[in-house]
Amino acid sequence: MSSVLTVRGGVPLSGRISVRGAKNLVPKAMVAALLGDSPSVLRNVPEIKDVEVVTSLLQLHGVSVLKDPINGDLTLDPQNATTASSTEIDAHAGDSRIPILLCGPLIHAIGEAFIPDLGGCKIGDRPIDFHLNVLRQFGAVVEKRPGGIHISAPKGLQGAKISLPYPSVGATEQVLLSATKAEGITELIGAAVEPEIIDLIAVLQKMGAIINVQSERTIRIEGVKNLSGYLHRALPDRNETASWASAALVTRGDIFVEGAAQRDLMTFINTFRKVGGGMDIEEDGIRFYHPGGKLNPLVLETDVHPGFMTDWQQPLVVALSQAEGVSIVHETVYENRFGFTKALVRMGANIQLHRECLGSTPCRFGQRNFRHSAVISGPAPLRGADIDVPDLRGGFSHLIAALAATGTSRVTGIDVINRGYERFTEKLAALGADVDVSAGVARR
């Protein structure tokens, strides 16, 4: 059963909301606590579904997770870590892909790990092959069993020279979490270097890990025998920040995002200004607003950091549907990320998808028959519609469109949005949105 959000559009969003720790860092920092021989404390933790999932998975494995009732800080104590049944892991993991990242730390802690068949947002091919190949290179034994995969390392994990065919964030995290206590030296070539990766390295370094980030996407890790706990404040969620910024543009609103950090948003900030958005960068956050007049079309290409992040693309596409002229967006990270545009077209947006690479350079999807480029013509008046949320970022993008549309929209499957947007319905209410939530609809 899933909640339904009724949105009466046409109201500019205006006011002040806050963002806390990044969804793409906090769950991984929680997993890292498994590597320590003493408790860790993680601050700036958001109340999102992914944190609940990891909390349950850690508790299943004997890790004590205590939440401060006042500030929400988490204290994670791994000293009684133990194995868990595959049935319990499967029940608590749900559609999360987080369990794959527990493998290295669990092997170090208890000698084995089990991961169920994994779900996740249906935005493209995100196989766990990268992860399993990484673990094999560390000397792990990977066995397919009913319902999932069992992983062990009879001789312990050994340092390795690993080269990734693509700078995968998840595979880079796997290497970091596995290599810190592996015997010997690990060299990772082709690593992801997103701000959340650097923050995870900061967490591990606080624990006693020896990690050197070198040029040309190379990371060198010297394995150590023991790690301690950490005290760390998670970096703010740049993806949530960018989503609210796009919401301000689409609804012709004015939103101050408390906690937003300029240093992690520089590429987005440049693009936001090119579209015609207004912005004031202050010490405690960033104000995003529609200054009036026309929005400008763009030619945009997503890329790994420091390029324009794929998670920023979907909310911005809604804004580009209101720009004066033709915009082109070339998606190079996830091949099926434009699936969310079907609902936008039903709402009145003028968006055409193409198989060709419409960016400056051909990408790895160019000859694989994926519709990974979009041509967006605007401005196109949006009208309310019934919408079923397809994935996290696409779902929030649909919500933005509904807020700007004429008439009423019914948005089902909004529980997916809770995976990465803390108390988003409360934030909408604080910004003056005309919305209400009802329960009791079975998802298709």
Residue, then its C-alpha position, 0 to 999 in steps of 0.5 A: m500500500s502506498s500514500v497518495l499526494t494530492v497537489r493543487g498546482g499553480v502556487p509559487l513555492s516560497g520560504r525556507i527549508s533545510v537539508r541535512g546529510a547526503k543520502n549518497l554518503v550517510p548509509k555508506a558511513m554507517v556501513a563503515a562503522l562495521l570496520g571499527d573496534s570501537p563505537s562511531v558517532l555520525r552527525n547530520v543524519p537525515e530521516i530518510k528510508d535508506v537510513e532506516v534500511v541500513t539501521s535494520l541491516l546493521q542491527l541484524h548483524g549485531v551492531s548497536v545503533l542508537k539515535d539521539p532523540i534530540n539531534g538525531d546523531l547516530t552512535l554505532d557500536p560494532q563490537n558484537a557483530t555477528t552473522a544474520s540469516s538470509t531470510e532476515i536480510d532479504a526482508h529488511a533490505g527491500d529494494s535497497r542496493i546498500p547490502i552489497l556494500l556490507c560485504g567487505p566490512l562483514i568479511h573483515a568483521i565475521g569472515e562472511a557475508f550474504i546479499p539478497d537479490l537486489g532492487g533499486c530505482k529502475i533508471g538503467d543497468r546498474p549491475i553488481d558485477f563491478h562489486l563482485n569482480v572487485l571482491r574476487q580481486f581481493g581474494a573473496v569466494v563468491e557463491k550463488r545460492p538461493g535468494g542471493i549470493h554468499i561471499s567469504a574469504p578463507k585467507g582474508l582479503q588481500g590488497a590488489k591492483i584494480s582498474l574500473p572500466y567506468p568510474s562507478v561510485g558504488a564500485t569505488e565505495q566497495v574498494l574503499l570499504s574492503a581495502t582499508k583492512a585488507e593485507g597489503i596495498t590496493e591501487l584503484i584506477g578509474a575511481a569515482v571522485e564525487p564529494e560523497i566519495i571524498d567524505l567517505i575517505a575522510v570518515l575512513q581516515k578518521m578511523g585510522a585508514i591510510i588512503n591517498v587520492q592521486s591524480e588521474r582518478t587513482i586512489r592508493i590504500e595501504g591496508v591496516k590491521n585495526l581501525s577505531g570508531y569515528l566522529h563525523r558530520a556528514l556533508p549536506d545533500r547536494n542532490e536535494t539542494a538542486s531539486w529544491a532549486s529547480a522547484a523554485l524555477v519551475t513554480r516561479g518561487d523563492i526558496f532558501v535552502e539552509g545547509a546548502a554548500q556552494r563547494d559541492l554545487m559549483t557545476f550546478i550553480n553555473t548551469f542554474r545561472k545560465v538558465g536564468g535563475g536567481m541566486d544568493i549564496e550565503e554562509d548558512g545556505i543558498r537562496f534560489y529564486h525565479p527573477g521574473g522574465k523568461l528562462n533560457p534554453l540550454v545544451l547540457e550533458t550529464d557526466v561523472h564529477p566534476g561534470f553535471m550530475t545525473d541526479w540533477q538532470q531530471p528536476l532541471v528537465v522540468a525547468l527547461s520545459q518552461a524555458e523559451g526555446v529548444s534545449i538538448v540534454h544528453e544523458t551519459v550516466y544511466e541509459n534509461r533515465f528519461g523514462f520519467t518524461k512520459a508523465l511530463v508529456r502527458m502533462g503538456a511538456n514538449i519532450q522528444l527522446h532520441r537514440e543518438c548522442l546529441g552531446s559534444t562527444p559520443c558516449r557509451f550508449g550511442q550504439r546500444n539503441f537507448r533513448h538517452s538524449a532529449v530535445i525539450s521545446g518550451p515554454a509548455p503550459l503544464r496541466g494536472a494529471d494522475i502520476d505514479v512515481p517511477d524512481l527517486r529523482g524522477g518522482f520528485s521531478h513529477l512532483i515539481a511539475a505537478l506543483a507548477a501545473t494548472g489544476t489538480s494532480r494525484v501522485t501515487g507511489i510517493d513513498v519512493i521519494n522518502r528514500g532520499y528526501e527528508r520530510f518532503t511533504e512537511k517542507l512542501a507545506a512550509l513553502g506554501a504548497d497546496v498539498d495533502v496526503s492520503a493513504g491506502v492505494a495499492r501500487r501497480 
